[in-house]
Amino acid sequence: MNKLIKNKKILITGASGSLGSQLAKDFSKLNVNLILQGRSLTKLKKIKLKNKNRHSLLSLDFNHENSMTELNNFFKNEFYPDIVVHCLGGSFGINRTFSSRDDWTKVWNMNLGYSHEINNTVIPKMVKKNWGRIIHLSSISTTFIKGNAPYISAKYALEGYVKSVSKEISKNNVIMLCVSPGIIDIKNRYFNKLKKEKKNEFKNFMKAHIPINRMASLKEISNLILFLSSDNSSYMPGSIVKIDGQGN
């Protein structure tokens, strides 16, 4: 794997989150150059990176009006990425089906809108070099169709976006795809708490929905993304790659 992405330049958005931090640690072991974007510089600094002098930390909140201009200026001063992993996303507590348009827009922007704007900047550079990898994160929610409407609809839109854009850029060896994780064992998240506090309820859920009978680890998701970030994904444009423990 090291040889396949050695010296590649990689942007991870949402890098201060659980999965983004895991990816940053794993990528940093492979002789690459990282740009780690997150809203909290303090959290970014806590990520244990190898070869720290090769990497850049970017404290940037995409909800702010001039954030994309700041990001583009950063690229010009540093480098444009060969690989982008979008870990942006979430429901932000907006779970009512009939919530306001502004709330829906917030969820959609964080799960697709801002990533789309970033892609508009980096994809032309990748096309020019005839190489690029862009990986988005979807969710098991699109399989279960269970959860809140703003979030699920945003993830469905994301998957449609990935499939359609891929048809235009894959001929230039720019591979955009989507990883759709199942339930990840993340400290203090819903299922992590359920496992500790309501063991029978957790066991019943696993038995009914997850044949492998356990949650995924962050490392398992990260390993897949590292694999897909290399030439190994060269014949996978537009793929929605499930890693959900369901076996279907």
Residue pairs with C-beta under 8 A, 6 or more apart in sequence:
1 30
1 226
1 227
1 230
2 30
2 31
4 230
4 231
4 232
5 27
5 30
5 32
5 83
5 226
5 229
5 230
6 30
6 31
6 32
7 31
7 32
7 33
8 32
8 33
8 82
8 83
8 229
9 32
9 33
9 35
9 79
9 80
9 81
9 82
9 83
10 27
10 32
10 33
10 34
10 35
10 81
10 82
10 83
10 84
10 85
10 229
11 34
11 35
11 37
11 81
11 83
11 84
11 85
11 118
11 122
12 20
12 23
12 24
12 27
12 34
12 35
12 36
12 37
12 84
12 85
12 87
13 20
13 37
13 84
13 85
13 86
13 87
13 88
13 114
13 115
13 118
14 20
14 37
14 38
14 86
14 87
14 88
14 89
15 21
15 23
15 24
15 36
15 37
15 38
15 44
15 47
15 87
16 36
16 38
16 39
16 40
16 43
16 44
16 47
17 38
17 87
18 184
18 186
18 187
18 218
19 87
19 137
19 181
19 184
19 218
19 221
19 222
20 36
20 38
20 85
20 87
21 43
21 47
22 218
22 219
22 221
22 222
23 85
23 87
23 222
23 225
23 226
24 34
24 36
24 47
24 49
24 55
25 47
25 48
25 49
25 50
26 219
26 222
26 223
26 226
27 34
27 226
27 229
28 34
28 49
28 50
28 51
28 52
28 54
28 55
29 50
30 226
31 51
31 54
32 54
33 54
33 55
33 56
33 79
34 49
34 54
34 55
34 56
35 55
35 56
35 58
35 74
35 78
35 79
35 81
36 44
36 47
36 55
36 56
36 57
36 58
37 58
37 60
37 71
38 44
38 57
38 58
38 59
38 60
39 59
39 60
39 61
40 59
41 57
41 59
44 57
44 58
44 59
45 57
49 55
56 74
56 78
58 71
58 74
60 67
60 70
60 71
60 74
61 67
62 68
62 88
62 109
62 110
62 114
63 106
63 109
67 114
68 114
68 117
68 118
68 121
71 118
71 121
72 121
75 81
75 121
75 122
80 121
80 122
80 125
81 122
82 126
82 129
82 131
82 132
82 133
83 132
83 133
83 134
83 135
83 229
84 118
84 119
84 122
84 132
84 133
84 134
84 135
85 135
85 137
85 225
85 229
86 115
86 118
86 134
86 135
86 136
86 137
87 137
88 110
88 111
88 114
88 115
89 110
89 111
89 137
89 139
90 107
90 110
90 111
90 151
91 107
91 147
91 148
91 150
91 151
92 106
92 107
92 110
94 103
94 104
94 106
94 107
94 148
94 150
94 151
95 148
95 150
95 151
96 103
96 148
97 148
97 149
97 150
99 150
103 150
104 150
105 113
107 150
107 151
107 154
108 150
108 153
108 154
108 157
110 154
111 151
111 154
111 155
111 157
111 158
112 154
112 157
112 158
112 161
115 136
115 158
116 161
119 134
119 165
119 176
122 132
122 134
123 132
123 134
123 169
123 174
125 132
126 132
126 134
126 169
126 172
126 174
127 169
127 172
127 174
130 172
130 173
131 173
131 174
132 169
132 172
132 173
132 174
132 175
133 174
133 175
133 176
133 228
133 229
133 230
133 233
134 174
134 175
134 176
134 177
135 176
135 177
135 178
135 179
135 225
135 228
135 229
136 158
136 161
136 162
136 176
136 177
136 178
136 179
137 178
137 179
137 180
137 181
138 155
138 158
138 159
138 178
138 179
138 180
138 181
138 240
139 147
139 151
139 152
139 155
139 180
139 181
140 180
140 181
140 182
140 183
140 242
140 244
140 246
141 147
141 151
141 152
141 155
142 152
142 155
142 156
142 159
142 180
143 180
143 242
143 244
143 246
144 209
145 152
158 178
159 178
159 180
159 240
162 176
162 177
162 178
162 238
162 240
163 238
163 240
164 238
165 176
166 175
166 176
166 177
166 237
166 238
167 237
167 238
169 176
169 237
170 176
170 237
170 238
173 234
175 233
175 234
175 236
175 237
176 237
176 238
177 228
177 233
177 236
177 237
177 238
177 239
177 240
177 241
178 239
178 240
178 241
179 221
179 224
179 225
179 228
179 241
179 243
180 240
180 241
180 242
180 243
180 244
181 216
181 221
181 243
181 244
182 210
182 215
182 216
182 242
182 243
182 244
182 245
182 246
183 191
183 210
183 215
183 216
183 244
183 245
184 215
184 216
184 217
184 218
184 221
185 191
185 192
185 195
185 214
185 215
185 216
185 217
185 218
186 192
186 218
191 202
191 215
192 215
194 201
194 202
194 205
195 202
195 215
206 213
206 214
207 213
209 246
210 244
210 245
210 246
211 245
211 246
211 247
212 245
212 246
212 247
214 245
215 245
216 243
216 244
216 245
220 243
221 243
224 241
224 243
227 233
228 236
228 241
233 239
